Amino acid sequence: MIPYLTTLDRIGEFDEIIDVRTPAEFEEDHMPGAINAPVLDNAQRVTIGTLYKTAPFEATRLGAAMVARNVARHIETLFADRPRQWRPLVYCWRGGKRSGSMTAWFNMIGWRAFQLEGGYKTYRRHVLQSLERLPAQFHYIVLAGRTGSGKTRLLAALAQNGAQTLDLEGLSRHRGSLLGAWPDQAQPSQKAFESALVVALSALDPARSVFVEAESQRIGRITLPNALLDSYRQGDCVDVRATVDQRVDFLLEDYAHLFHDRPAFKQLLRQLTVLRGHDVIRRWQAMVDADARTDLFRELIVQHYDPSYKRSSAHSLHKLAGALPFDFRPRDDDVCAQAGALLARVSEYFS
């Protein structure tokens, strides 16, 4: 009889977590710390699923043979060095045949393997429940400010000073604006982001304030959970300020990669046509071709980003009117010292 784990509260008892789903399923999302040992690869799962619609018995027979070969290969290679007392937890999509097969073989060998009851779906329910529960436990201090004021850099400097931070742009691998995609890095799936967010929230201390950067509901293709938005938008605010020249210099540094693929940059700008009109977009695209970087970023700040910020921030952050003003120089060498000075002011201002 296969032993089952029925609650995630005991997950720390296991030496390793084994995800036996396909590489594609694993890539979309998986339990934190899990390794992938698929008992069917991507193509095999499609083959079995297609065959099952017309010939269930043949699909089951063929699938069993495929699973047996893959399990044997993993035992001979991936798990060849596991000790006699090894205690793994195995899961698949819903705790069915795939994880059951692997768990059964492990136990026949003599390892103390358990199968997660309900599989990944049990874990996914845990994530969604945690995202409803965890955000309200914290007091947030929100870094608000216009594009280019260096809020993300300030957040990192606050962490260096020992402050408790939640880096939503880091978790989503995106800066948040239309032009904010990270160079050469794809965003995680929505499910993978939510898993990482639960890990980050679970590591925070409710007795300490959490610094977080103000974001819209969407960061690139990632949607922030409503419970988190509702919680941090009620937090105290810091109005991070920088001059237009400082902000232009910051964008010239932070967004320089956009000029590495100018056709793609121009295509991104085209998406602002409805908001800014054809004439403005054509002028900005001509600036890209002419390498007029300073002029382009200055116009983007004045004509696009600042009006957008003015429209959205007052409605989304409930305590913005009482924000602590903080003049920040995001490109100076003393960013960490500036963050330390902010921490001292925050403790007095919001006490």
Secondary structure as GFF3:
##gff-version 3
##sequence-region A 1 351
A	DSSP	beta_strand	4	5	.	.	.	ID=ss1
A	DSSP	three_ten_helix	8	13	.	.	.	ID=ss2
A	DSSP	beta_strand	16	19	.	.	.	ID=ss3
A	DSSP	alpha_helix	23	28	.	.	.	ID=ss4
A	DSSP	beta_strand	35	36	.	.	.	ID=ss5
A	DSSP	alpha_helix	42	54	.	.	.	ID=ss6
A	DSSP	alpha_helix	56	76	.	.	.	ID=ss7
A	DSSP	beta_strand	88	91	.	.	.	ID=ss8
A	DSSP	alpha_helix	97	109	.	.	.	ID=ss9
A	DSSP	beta_strand	114	116	.	.	.	ID=ss10
A	DSSP	alpha_helix	119	133	.	.	.	ID=ss11
A	DSSP	three_ten_helix	135	137	.	.	.	ID=ss12
A	DSSP	beta_strand	140	145	.	.	.	ID=ss13
A	DSSP	alpha_helix	151	160	.	.	.	ID=ss14
A	DSSP	beta_strand	165	166	.	.	.	ID=ss15
A	DSSP	alpha_helix	168	172	.	.	.	ID=ss16
A	DSSP	alpha_helix	190	202	.	.	.	ID=ss17
A	DSSP	beta_strand	210	213	.	.	.	ID=ss18
A	DSSP	beta_strand	218	219	.	.	.	ID=ss19
A	DSSP	beta_strand	222	223	.	.	.	ID=ss20
A	DSSP	alpha_helix	226	232	.	.	.	ID=ss21
A	DSSP	beta_strand	236	241	.	.	.	ID=ss22
A	DSSP	alpha_helix	244	254	.	.	.	ID=ss23
A	DSSP	three_ten_helix	256	260	.	.	.	ID=ss24
A	DSSP	alpha_helix	262	270	.	.	.	ID=ss25
A	DSSP	alpha_helix	273	276	.	.	.	ID=ss26
A	DSSP	alpha_helix	278	289	.	.	.	ID=ss27
A	DSSP	alpha_helix	293	299	.	.	.	ID=ss28
A	DSSP	pi_helix	300	305	.	.	.	ID=ss29
A	DSSP	alpha_helix	306	316	.	.	.	ID=ss30
A	DSSP	three_ten_helix	320	322	.	.	.	ID=ss31
A	DSSP	beta_strand	324	327	.	.	.	ID=ss32
A	DSSP	alpha_helix	335	349	.	.	.	ID=ss33
###
